[in-house]
Amino acid sequence: MKKAFFYHAGCPVCLSAEHDIINLLGSDKVEVVHFGIDKSRIVEAEKAGVKSVPALVTPNGNVLHINFGASMADVKG
């Protein structure tokens, strides 16, 4: 099975959602991408349809925006 991708910027809302997503799906089924650690993956997230973070991109390519932490424009600075 392909992995889901969880994109976030490291804010408290994002970190809380990260813990919940990992608890729900399992760390082997989701790849966490923290833009504060790896900004090079912002383009990848935008191409997948991420408009704000935190967001989960399912293995089928659906984008689930979880609570509103920050827009991608804010993330890019």
DRENDO-1510 file (C-alpha; in Angstrom, 1 decimal, always signed):
<recs>
REC; n; res; u; v; w
REC; 1; MET; +0.0; +0.0; +0.0 .
REC; 2; LYS; +1.2; +3.5; -0.8 .
REC; 3; LYS; +1.8; +5.9; +2.0 .
REC; 4; ALA; -0.1; +9.0; +2.9 .
REC; 5; PHE; +1.8; +12.2; +3.3 .
REC; 6; PHE; +1.1; +14.6; +6.3 .
REC; 7; TYR; +2.4; +18.1; +5.6 .
REC; 8; HIS; +2.8; +20.7; +8.4 .
REC; 9; ALA; +4.8; +23.7; +9.5 .
REC; 10; GLY; +5.5; +22.8; +13.1 .
REC; 11; CYS; +3.0; +25.0; +14.9 .
REC; 12; PRO; +1.2; +23.6; +18.0 .
REC; 13; VAL; -1.9; +22.8; +15.9 .
REC; 14; CYS; +0.2; +20.9; +13.3 .
REC; 15; LEU; +2.1; +19.0; +16.0 .
REC; 16; SER; -1.1; +17.9; +17.7 .
REC; 17; ALA; -2.5; +16.8; +14.4 .
REC; 18; GLU; +0.7; +14.9; +13.6 .
REC; 19; HIS; +0.4; +12.9; +16.8 .
REC; 20; ASP; -3.2; +12.1; +16.1 .
REC; 21; ILE; -2.6; +11.1; +12.4 .
REC; 22; ILE; +0.3; +8.8; +13.4 .
REC; 23; ASN; -1.9; +7.2; +16.2 .
REC; 24; LEU; -4.7; +6.7; +13.7 .
REC; 25; LEU; -2.8; +5.4; +10.7 .
REC; 26; GLY; +0.5; +4.1; +12.2 .
REC; 27; SER; +3.9; +5.5; +11.5 .
REC; 28; ASP; +4.5; +2.9; +8.8 .
REC; 29; LYS; +1.6; +4.2; +6.7 .
REC; 30; VAL; +2.2; +8.0; +6.8 .
REC; 31; GLU; +5.2; +10.1; +5.9 .
REC; 32; VAL; +5.4; +13.3; +7.9 .
REC; 33; VAL; +6.9; +16.3; +6.1 .
REC; 34; HIS; +7.8; +19.2; +8.4 .
REC; 35; PHE; +8.4; +22.3; +6.3 .
REC; 36; GLY; +10.4; +23.9; +9.1 .
REC; 37; ILE; +12.9; +21.1; +8.6 .
REC; 38; ASP; +12.6; +20.6; +4.8 .
REC; 39; LYS; +11.3; +23.6; +2.8 .
REC; 40; SER; +12.3; +21.9; -0.5 .
REC; 41; ARG; +9.1; +19.8; -0.2 .
REC; 42; ILE; +6.7; +22.8; -0.4 .
REC; 43; VAL; +6.5; +22.5; -4.2 .
REC; 44; GLU; +5.6; +18.8; -3.9 .
REC; 45; ALA; +2.8; +19.6; -1.5 .
REC; 46; GLU; +1.5; +22.4; -3.7 .
REC; 47; LYS; +1.5; +20.1; -6.7 .
REC; 48; ALA; -0.5; +17.6; -4.7 .
REC; 49; GLY; -3.1; +20.3; -4.0 .
REC; 50; VAL; -2.2; +21.3; -0.5 .
REC; 51; LYS; -3.6; +24.9; +0.2 .
REC; 52; SER; -3.0; +25.1; +3.9 .
REC; 53; VAL; -1.3; +23.1; +6.7 .
REC; 54; PRO; -1.8; +20.8; +8.4 .
REC; 55; ALA; -2.9; +18.6; +5.6 .
REC; 56; LEU; -3.0; +14.9; +4.8 .
REC; 57; VAL; -2.7; +13.7; +1.3 .
REC; 58; THR; -4.2; +10.2; +1.0 .
REC; 59; PRO; -2.6; +7.4; -1.0 .
REC; 60; ASN; -5.3; +8.0; -3.7 .
REC; 61; GLY; -4.3; +11.7; -3.9 .
REC; 62; ASN; -7.1; +13.2; -2.0 .
REC; 63; VAL; -6.1; +16.3; +0.1 .
REC; 64; LEU; -7.6; +16.5; +3.6 .
REC; 65; HIS; -7.1; +20.0; +5.1 .
REC; 66; ILE; -7.1; +19.6; +8.9 .
REC; 67; ASN; -8.0; +22.6; +10.9 .
REC; 68; PHE; -6.4; +25.8; +9.6 .
REC; 69; GLY; -2.9; +26.4; +10.8 .
REC; 70; ALA; -1.3; +28.4; +8.0 .
REC; 71; SER; -1.8; +29.0; +4.3 .
REC; 72; MET; +0.9; +27.8; +1.9 .
REC; 73; ALA; +1.7; +31.5; +1.2 .
REC; 74; ASP; +2.5; +31.9; +5.0 .
REC; 75; VAL; +4.6; +28.8; +4.9 .
REC; 76; LYS; +6.6; +30.0; +2.0 .
REC; 77; GLY; +7.2; +33.3; +3.8 .
</recs>
